[in-house]
Amino acid sequence: MRMRYGTTVVAAGFAGVLSFALLAAAIGSEYWYIIEVRRPNETDSDELYSHSGLWRIYEGKNTSSHIIYSFTVDTSKYSEPERHLLSLHKVIVIVLPLSLVLLVFGGIFGLVSSLARSHILLTGTAVYLLLCSLLTLSGVSIYISYSQLALAELQRVLGAERLAHVYVSFGWSLGVAWLSFSLEVLAGLLLLLAARMTFLQHHHDSIASGA
């Protein structure tokens, strides 16, 4: 039981640390969304390429960047869909970094509960990590919705014909965030398993001592 418990909590710790590292990499990277314009007989397609992160948009082969000012921009002249998009962006850049910070506390709680071998603490930490994973999932899901709404608004303003040669896709940053979410869930489930092991061991020891 001891060996199985040790392996389980080490695996949970590894999953948690890797989840934190991946989420930090995703938040800090700039390939959440990629836009390419592929026109027939186009010779300089690099100028028509852009990619974006959570706070910046990079355009062209010279990678000129523009900051997304969702908190300080004056929205009085914006349309209702544009204001809605800015509101979604504000939520994204709050929720994902918050999830990253909460993961740090999850790691501390996980270390303390695993050393204490308390099934109550382990269960509480597992539930905490699963809630963190829901926060990460919410941030990623809102970003996907935000991107789709932004494309729909662009099509409404410019028309479908002008965007016929525009190809959009999600970048590797989003994939890394999804992987981080999966590892958060895995860490929580492993800690639940460790809590179950600890409970059964304590129950077995109490029966043995009573006998």
C-alpha positions, -999 to 999 in steps of 0.1 A, spaced: 0 0 0 28 24 9 45 19 -24 13 24 -43 5 55 -23 39 70 -29 37 63 -67 2 79 -68 11 111 -50 43 115 -70 24 110 -103 -2 136 -91 26 160 -82 42 156 -116 9 161 -134 3 192 -113 37 208 -120 35 200 -157 0 214 -158 13 247 -143 42 249 -167 20 243 -197 -6 268 -187 21 294 -180 36 287 -215 2 290 -231 -6 323 -214 28 337 -223 29 325 -259 15 343 -290 0 316 -311 -36 312 -298 -51 323 -332 -36 323 -367 -49 341 -398 -36 335 -433 -46 351 -465 -40 327 -495 -48 345 -527 -42 330 -561 -8 339 -576 1 356 -544 39 359 -541 44 376 -508 21 357 -485 42 365 -454 28 400 -454 -7 385 -451 0 363 -421 -9 372 -385 -10 355 -352 -22 366 -318 -18 359 -281 -40 370 -253 -27 405 -252 -10 412 -286 -16 407 -323 14 402 -346 11 410 -383 34 404 -414 69 391 -418 82 421 -398 60 410 -369 47 444 -361 25 440 -330 -5 457 -316 -16 455 -280 -53 447 -273 -65 474 -249 -96 458 -237 -96 475 -203 -86 511 -212 -101 515 -247 -130 540 -250 -160 519 -261 -184 548 -265 -182 546 -303 -182 508 -305 -211 487 -316 -229 464 -292 -212 433 -307 -178 449 -304 -184 458 -267 -195 423 -261 -162 410 -276 -142 433 -254 -161 421 -224 -153 385 -233 -116 394 -237 -115 409 -203 -129 377 -188 -103 356 -206 -73 376 -195 -85 375 -159 -97 339 -156 -66 321 -172 -40 340 -151 -61 335 -120 -62 298 -127 -24 298 -129 -21 315 -96 -46 291 -79 -25 262 -92 4 274 -71 -17 271 -39 -30 237 -52 6 225 -54 13 237 -18 -19 220 -5 -10 188 -24 24 186 -8 12 192 27 -17 168 24 4 140 9 31 143 36 4 143 63 -13 113 47 -47 127 56 -75 114 35 -95 146 44 -68 169 33 -61 149 2 -98 149 -8 -100 186 -2 -69 193 -24 -83 170 -51 -116 189 -52 -96 222 -52 -76 211 -82 -107 199 -101 -123 233 -95 -91 249 -108 -94 228 -139 -130 240 -144 -116 276 -143 -91 268 -169 -117 251 -190 -139 281 -187 -111 304 -199 -103 283 -229 -139 278 -238 -146 315 -236 -116 322 -258 -130 298 -284 -163 315 -283 -147 349 -284 -127 340 -315 -157 326 -333 -178 357 -325 -149 380 -337 -147 361 -370 -185 363 -374 -185 401 -367 -157 405 -393 -177 386 -418 -207 408 -411 -187 440 -415 -166 431 -446 -188 405 -462 -182 368 -469 -167 375 -504 -139 397 -491 -129 369 -467 -131 341 -492 -93 337 -492 -89 342 -454 -81 310 -435 -82 311 -397 -72 284 -372 -63 280 -336 -26 278 -328 -5 255 -306 -10 278 -276 -46 268 -273 -36 231 -276 -11 236 -248 -39 251 -226 -61 221 -233 -33 198 -223 -28 218 -191 -65 214 -183 -63 176 -188 -33 173 -165 -51 193 -138 -80 169 -140 -55 140 -138 -38 154 -108 -71 158 -90 -82 123 -98 -49 108 -86 -52 127 -53 -87 113 -49 -72 78 -54 -45 86 -29 -72 97 -4 -90 65 -9 -59 45 -3 -52 64 29 -87 59 42 -86 22 35 -52 19 52 -64 38 83 -95 16 84 -74 -15 81 -50 -3 109 -79 5 132 -94 -30 127 -60 -46 133 -54 -26 165 -89 -34 178 -84 -71 172 
